[in-house]
Amino acid sequence: MTSALNGVPGTRLDLDTLLPYLDLHLAGATNGVRLFNAARISWAGTPHEAEFTRMRKEISDERTYLKKLIRTLGHRPSRIKMGFARVASVVAEFDPLNPLRRKATAGAQLELEALQSLLRGKEALWLTLLALPPGATAGAGRPGFDRAALERLLAASREQQDAVTRVMTETAPARFLVC
């Protein structure tokens, strides 16, 4: 449980609160890799395919970073949460929002909006970790966060949001206007 002395938080990370939070984000990242792969398939053969391929790789790398961070804090990700994440990611592979992979449907719009939500959640993770004091640690011999890496991850998340927004706005007329 997080506590504060005289209303001022300490500099030791509350792992009882932080680790379940990070586990949930890791589960979300697991699902995100599959969702971006589904989007890559949906947009295959278009100028946007390369962007989704790049973002899928970046999100996979970010998931690896998050997993390492969790282990650095002396924790193994929850097997139950990760099992659930794997099941959810298999469902995501079928792309329930856009199962026929059509670009000119409401499902395609919802797929892009779901990707935006995922990226906004990831942005919130990096912002939250950056809001913690620079000297915060997980205890003796356990370092805190690499703030430069978190800043890079935050910037990448914002760039990914911009890329998805660009696809969404460039392709909206084909979905919602008739000839």
N, C-alpha and C positions, 0 to 999 in steps of 0.2 A: 504494500500500500504506500502510495506517495505521501510524504509528509513534508512540512516546511517548518523551519524554526523562525519564529517571529515574522511569519509571512514571506520569508525569503527561502526559495527552494535551494537544496544542496547541490553538490556537483557530482554526486554518485547516482548513476542510472538506476532506476527502479525496474529491475529485470522482471519482476512479477507482473508488471503492467506492460513493459516494453516488448518483451519476447512474444507474448500472444498477439500483440499488435503486428509485429514483424512477420509472425507466422501467417497471419491472415493476408498480409500483403504478398507474401511469397505464394500463397495459394492463388491469389488474384493474378500474379505474374505468370503462373503456370497456365492458367486459363487464357491469359492475354497472348501468350505465344501462339496458342492454337487459333485464337480468334483472328490474329493478324495473318496467320497462314491461310485461314478460310477467306479472308479479304483478298489476299494475294491471288488465290484461285478465282475468286469472283471477278477480279479485275485483270485476269490474264488476257494478254493480247491487246491491252490498252496502254497508253502512255503512263498510267498510274501503277502498273504492275511492278515496275522497278522500285517505286517508293514503298509499296507494301512489303516487298521482299527485303528492302533495307531496314524498314522498321521492325519487321519480324526478327531479324538478326540482332538488332539493337536491343529489343525487349528480351530476347533470349540471353544476351550478354548481361543485361541489367539484372535479370533473375539470378544468374550465376553470382553476380556481385552481392546481391541481397543474401543469398544462401551462405556465402563466405562470411559476410558481416554477422549473420546470426551465429555461425560457428565460432567466429572470433570472440563473440560475447559469451562463449562457453555453453552454447545450447545446440541441441539437435532439433530440427523442425519437427513439429507434431506429426506423427505418422497418420493419425486420424484425419487431421486437416489436409495433409498432403494426399491421402487416399481420396478424400472428397474432391480435392482440386483435380486429381487425375480423371475422376469420373466426369466432373463438369467439363474438363477440357476435351474429353471424347465427344460429349454432346456438342461442344462448340465446333468441333471439326466438321460436324454435319451442317453447321451454320443454320440453326433454326429460324433466324430472322430473314435469311435469304437462301432457302434450301435449293432453289433452282439456279442460283447465281446470276440472276437477271439484274442488269444495271439500271433499267428504266422502271423500277417498281418501288412501291413504298417499302418493301423489305430491304432494298439496297440502301435507302435513306436511313432506316432503323439500324442497319448494320453499321453504317458510318457513325451514327449518333452513339451507338453502344461503344464503339472504339474510342470516341471522344470521352465518354464517361470513364472508361478504363484509364485513359491517359490523365484525366483530371485527378483521379484517385492516386495515381502514381506521383503526380506533381505534389499533391498534399502530403504524401509520405516524405518526400525529400524536404519540403518546406518545414514539416514538423521536426524532422531530425536536425535541420539547420537552426531551428528555434531553440534547441537545447544549448546550454553554455559550452563554449569551445573546450573547456577543460573537463567536461563531464566524462567519467570513466565507469567501467563496469566493476570496479574494485581493484584491489592490489594485483598488479601484473597483467591486468586486462585493459587494453586501450579503449578509448572512446571511438569517435568517428573521424574519418578522414574528410575534413570539411571541403577540401579542394575537389575530391571525388564527388561529394554530395552536390557541390555547385555545378559540376559538369553534368551530373545526372539530371539535375533540375533544368538546366539549359536544354538538354536533349529532350526531356519530356515536353517542354514548351515548343521546341522545333517540331516534334512529332505531332503535337496538337495542331500546329499551323499547317502541316502537310495534310492531315486528315480534313481540316477545315477547307483547304484549297480544293481537294478532291470533291468534297461535299458541295461546295458552292459552284465549282465549274461544271458539275454533272447534274445539278438540280434542275436546270431547264429541260433537259432530256427526260426527266422523270415526271415533271409536273406541268409541262406545257404540251398542247396538241398542235399539230400542223394545220 
